[in-house]
């Protein structure tokens, strides 16, 4: 939350939420608003020690993207790709 308040206009702040699957969307949206971040990547709790995850991107702009199960390395690339596309949109 402190980073979100102090960010410069060219910066994006993305938070992470690890929650029980049945409350994942609700709690991630609450965290998104409470921390005033640009987006949050939500993951079900069982992914903590797993080799794969099921990330869900929730943007402050209302975007929701759930690409399904992927490795953690694939998820990192996916998040970087989301940020790169975000920057391209912002520059237009």
Buried (B, 14 or more C-beta within 10 A) or exposed (E): EEEBEEBEEEEBBBBEBBBEEEEBBEBBBBBBEEBBBBBBBBBBEEBEEEEEBBBBBBBBEEEEEEEEEBEBEBBEEBBEEBBEEBEEEEEE
